[in-house]
Amino acid sequence: MNLWVVEDDARVADFLTRGLRAEGYRIVALRTGEEALALARQEPPSLILLDVMLPGIGGMEVCQQLRASRIATPVLMLTAMGTVQDRVAGLRCGADDYLTKPFAFEELLARIEALLRRPPALVERSSVLSVGAIRFDRQRMEVTRAGEAIALTARELALLELLMSAPGRLFSRERILANVWGVDEDPLTNVVDVYIRRLRSKIDVDGPSLISTVRGLGYRFDAGQST
């Protein structure tokens, strides 16, 4: 089995690498989320041990981008942040399990074995979402409108994918926060509204907005319905 250890703490990474290799696993040690994402899109491993507090792109963002790219590789998050809210946030961003540091190596092995025993996830393999003039290639993480490329950030891509996954469906702010940010409460009080405005400014042209606001309830992708 090919496992990745994504951990920027050299001491922890060395401990995990040596211990897991002794158990017969093939280990690739990575220091950043950027490395993990780039390699996973080429050839995903059997399982990823993912630290939350990474330089640059953090572990939760890495996990969100993996799932947005339809990569179903099991992810076991390792972190010193062990509150219930932290664990819930980790699981909601797409992780399969969550282990708080410090942990017993035997427990880590048991959790890895349990994840590897699970049947492969049934992932929707259609790589393209197309609604009206908007086309979202989830394999390449590229968005076009009427053939013209639209540059979006990773968070904007995740938000657009969620809305386009069910055209006409109403998504509450709470649902958007849980799926795109992996949190239950808005840390910036209006972060969803801010990102909706940013997304509209990039995907809308002349005419009605593609994203409708249902006051007090949330948003939906309507491919041209009025707001």
C-alpha positions as CSV (number, residue, x, y, z in Angstrom):
1,M,0.0,0.0,0.0
2,N,1.2,3.5,-0.9
3,L,0.7,6.0,1.9
4,W,1.5,9.7,1.9
5,V,2.6,11.6,5.0
6,V,1.9,15.3,4.5
7,E,3.5,16.9,7.5
8,D,5.8,19.9,7.8
9,D,7.2,19.0,11.2
10,A,10.4,17.1,10.3
11,R,10.4,15.2,13.7
12,V,6.8,14.0,13.4
13,A,7.2,13.2,9.7
14,D,10.3,11.1,10.4
15,F,8.6,9.2,13.2
16,L,5.6,8.4,11.0
17,T,7.7,7.5,8.0
18,R,10.0,5.1,9.9
19,G,7.2,3.5,11.9
20,L,4.9,2.9,8.9
21,R,7.7,1.6,6.7
22,A,8.5,-0.9,9.4
23,E,4.9,-2.0,9.1
24,G,5.4,-2.7,5.4
25,Y,3.8,0.4,3.9
26,R,5.4,2.4,1.0
27,I,5.7,5.9,2.3
28,V,6.0,9.2,0.4
29,A,6.8,12.2,2.8
30,L,5.6,15.6,1.6
31,R,6.0,18.9,3.4
32,T,3.3,21.1,1.8
33,G,-0.3,21.0,0.7
34,E,0.7,22.3,-2.7
35,E,2.9,19.2,-3.3
36,A,0.1,16.9,-2.2
37,L,-2.4,18.4,-4.5
38,A,-0.1,18.5,-7.5
39,L,0.8,14.8,-7.1
40,A,-2.6,13.6,-6.1
41,R,-4.1,14.9,-9.4
42,Q,-1.5,12.8,-11.3
43,E,-1.7,9.5,-9.3
44,P,-3.5,9.4,-5.9
45,P,-2.1,7.1,-3.2
46,S,-4.0,4.5,-1.2
47,L,-4.3,6.8,1.8
48,I,-3.2,10.2,2.9
49,L,-2.1,11.2,6.4
50,L,-2.7,14.9,6.4
51,D,-1.6,17.5,9.0
52,V,-4.0,20.4,9.4
53,M,-1.5,23.1,10.2
54,L,0.6,23.2,7.0
55,P,2.5,26.2,5.5
56,G,0.7,27.8,2.6
57,I,-2.4,25.7,1.8
58,G,-3.7,24.2,5.1
59,G,-4.8,20.6,5.5
60,M,-8.5,21.4,5.4
61,E,-8.2,23.4,2.2
62,V,-6.1,20.5,0.7
63,C,-8.9,18.1,1.6
64,Q,-11.6,20.3,0.1
65,Q,-9.6,20.6,-3.1
66,L,-9.1,16.9,-3.3
67,R,-12.8,16.3,-3.0
68,A,-13.6,19.1,-5.5
69,S,-11.3,17.3,-7.9
70,R,-13.3,14.0,-7.4
71,I,-10.3,12.3,-5.7
72,A,-11.8,9.8,-3.3
73,T,-8.5,8.7,-1.6
74,P,-9.1,8.2,2.1
75,V,-7.8,11.1,4.2
76,L,-6.8,10.7,7.9
77,M,-6.2,14.1,9.4
78,L,-3.6,14.5,12.1
79,T,-3.7,17.6,14.3
80,A,-3.1,19.1,17.7
81,M,-6.5,20.8,17.5
82,G,-8.8,18.4,19.2
83,T,-12.1,20.2,20.1
84,V,-15.4,18.8,18.9
85,Q,-15.7,21.7,16.5
86,D,-12.3,21.1,15.1
87,R,-13.1,17.4,14.5
88,V,-16.4,18.2,12.9
89,A,-14.8,20.8,10.6
90,G,-12.2,18.3,9.5
91,L,-14.8,15.6,8.7
92,R,-17.1,18.1,6.9
93,C,-14.3,19.3,4.6
94,G,-14.0,15.7,3.3
95,A,-11.7,13.9,5.7
96,D,-12.5,10.2,6.4
97,D,-11.1,10.2,10.0
98,Y,-9.5,12.5,12.4
99,L,-6.8,11.7,15.0
100,T,-5.6,14.2,17.6
101,K,-1.9,14.6,18.5
102,P,-0.4,13.2,20.6
103,F,-1.7,9.7,19.6
104,A,-0.6,6.1,20.2
105,F,1.1,4.6,17.2
106,E,-1.0,1.4,17.6
107,E,-4.2,3.5,17.3
108,L,-2.9,5.2,14.2
109,L,-2.2,1.7,12.6
110,A,-5.7,0.5,13.6
111,R,-7.4,3.6,12.0
112,I,-5.3,3.2,8.8
113,E,-6.2,-0.5,8.5
114,A,-9.9,0.4,9.0
115,L,-9.8,3.0,6.3
116,L,-8.0,0.7,3.9
117,R,-10.6,-2.0,4.5
118,R,-13.5,0.2,3.3
119,P,-14.8,-0.4,-0.2
120,P,-13.8,2.3,-2.7
121,A,-16.1,5.3,-2.6
122,L,-18.6,5.5,-5.4
123,V,-17.7,8.9,-6.9
124,E,-19.6,10.6,-9.6
125,R,-17.2,10.3,-12.5
126,S,-18.8,12.9,-14.8
127,S,-16.0,15.5,-14.9
128,V,-18.1,18.3,-16.5
129,L,-20.9,20.3,-15.1
130,S,-22.8,22.4,-17.7
131,V,-25.6,24.8,-16.8
132,G,-26.6,27.3,-19.4
133,A,-23.5,29.0,-20.9
134,I,-21.4,28.0,-17.9
135,R,-19.2,24.9,-18.2
136,F,-17.2,23.6,-15.2
137,D,-14.5,21.0,-16.0
138,R,-13.9,19.4,-12.6
139,Q,-11.0,17.3,-13.9
140,R,-9.1,20.4,-15.0
141,M,-10.8,22.8,-12.5
142,E,-11.5,25.2,-15.3
143,V,-14.6,27.3,-15.8
144,T,-15.8,28.8,-19.1
145,R,-18.8,30.9,-20.1
146,A,-19.7,30.6,-23.8
147,G,-16.2,29.3,-24.4
148,E,-14.4,32.1,-22.6
149,A,-12.2,31.1,-19.7
150,I,-13.0,32.6,-16.2
151,A,-10.3,32.8,-13.6
152,L,-11.5,31.7,-10.2
153,T,-9.8,31.1,-6.9
154,A,-9.9,27.6,-5.2
155,R,-12.7,28.8,-2.8
156,E,-14.7,30.3,-5.6
157,L,-14.4,27.1,-7.6
158,A,-15.6,25.1,-4.6
159,L,-18.6,27.5,-4.2
160,L,-19.5,27.4,-7.8
161,E,-19.2,23.6,-8.0
162,L,-21.6,23.2,-5.0
163,L,-24.2,25.5,-6.6
164,M,-23.9,24.0,-10.1
165,S,-24.1,20.4,-8.7
166,A,-27.9,20.9,-8.2
167,P,-29.2,23.7,-10.5
168,G,-32.3,25.3,-9.0
169,R,-31.7,23.8,-5.6
170,L,-31.7,26.3,-2.7
171,F,-28.5,26.2,-0.6
172,S,-28.7,27.9,2.8
173,R,-25.7,29.9,4.1
174,E,-25.2,27.2,6.7
175,R,-25.1,24.5,4.1
176,I,-22.6,26.5,2.0
177,L,-20.4,27.2,5.0
178,A,-20.3,23.5,5.9
179,N,-19.5,22.3,2.4
180,V,-17.2,25.0,1.2
181,W,-15.5,26.2,4.4
182,G,-16.1,23.2,6.6
183,V,-17.5,25.2,9.5
184,D,-20.9,25.7,11.2
185,E,-20.6,29.4,11.9
186,D,-19.5,32.3,9.7
187,P,-16.1,33.4,11.1
188,L,-16.3,36.7,9.2
189,T,-20.1,37.3,9.7
190,N,-20.8,37.6,6.0
191,V,-18.1,35.6,4.2
192,V,-20.7,33.7,2.1
193,D,-22.3,36.9,0.9
194,V,-18.8,38.3,0.1
195,Y,-17.9,35.2,-2.0
196,I,-21.3,35.2,-3.8
197,R,-20.7,38.8,-4.8
198,R,-17.2,37.9,-6.0
199,L,-18.4,34.9,-7.9
200,R,-21.2,36.9,-9.6
201,S,-18.8,39.6,-10.6
202,K,-16.8,37.0,-12.5
203,I,-19.4,34.8,-14.1
204,D,-22.2,37.2,-14.8
205,V,-22.4,39.3,-18.0
206,D,-25.2,41.4,-19.4
207,G,-28.6,40.2,-18.2
208,P,-29.9,38.5,-15.0
209,S,-27.4,37.0,-12.5
210,L,-26.9,33.3,-12.7
211,I,-27.0,33.1,-8.9
212,S,-30.4,33.9,-7.4
213,T,-30.8,35.2,-3.8
214,V,-33.7,34.0,-1.8
215,R,-33.9,36.5,1.0
216,G,-33.3,35.1,4.4
217,L,-32.9,31.6,3.0
218,G,-29.9,31.3,0.8
219,Y,-28.8,31.0,-2.8
220,R,-29.3,28.9,-5.9
221,F,-27.8,28.6,-9.4
222,D,-30.6,29.4,-11.9
223,A,-28.8,29.9,-15.2
224,G,-30.3,33.2,-15.9
225,Q,-33.3,33.6,-13.5
226,S,-33.7,36.9,-11.9
227,T,-32.5,37.6,-8.4
